[in-house]
Amino acid sequence: MTDLSNQRRLAAQILKVGQNRVWIDPQRMEDVEAAITREEVRKLIHEKVIQALPEKSVSRARAKAIQEKKKKGRRKGPGSRSGTGYAKISKKEAWISRIRSLRKRLRELKATRAITEETYRKMYRAAGSGRFSSVADLERYLKAHDLWRKR
């Protein structure tokens, strides 16, 4: 292997890139070895014997793969979460989802005549005041206070 460090240095200066990005055609090594002036190196660059390699950059492949997984709902477990619980779901959002599910369940119970209209009204107001933490809590309350309509 011949020493082409001088030609590589000149080519790097002409191409305005680092020496590591200078590519020399292995088939034309003798021509490059013979080129000792800037003009000769310029000629070889024009003939595409010496070229500048493209810049290397950080690959997005891993980032894209992770993004796809996140789209599918993966990588969202407790180990991936930062911030308080309220930073993830605000108190208001939690309340909205809770009250909607409670009211929906109450409507269902009223429609299927599992509870009376009077009980429905009382429970609707109780739900609005924050009495129940979940639908299961509501149903436990109805059972404990014997408010299910007798068949």
TARAFEN-V395667 format. One record per helix or strand of 3 or more residues. SS is the DSSP state (helix for helix, strand for strand). FROM is the first residue (numbers start at 1). TO is the last residue. If there is no record, write none. Layout:
((SS & FROM & TO) (SS & FROM & TO))
This chain:
((helix & 5 & 15) (helix & 19 & 21) (strand & 22 & 24) (helix & 26 & 34) (helix & 38 & 46) (strand & 50 & 52) (helix & 61 & 71) (helix & 78 & 80) (helix & 85 & 88) (helix & 91 & 111) (helix & 117 & 128) (helix & 135 & 144))
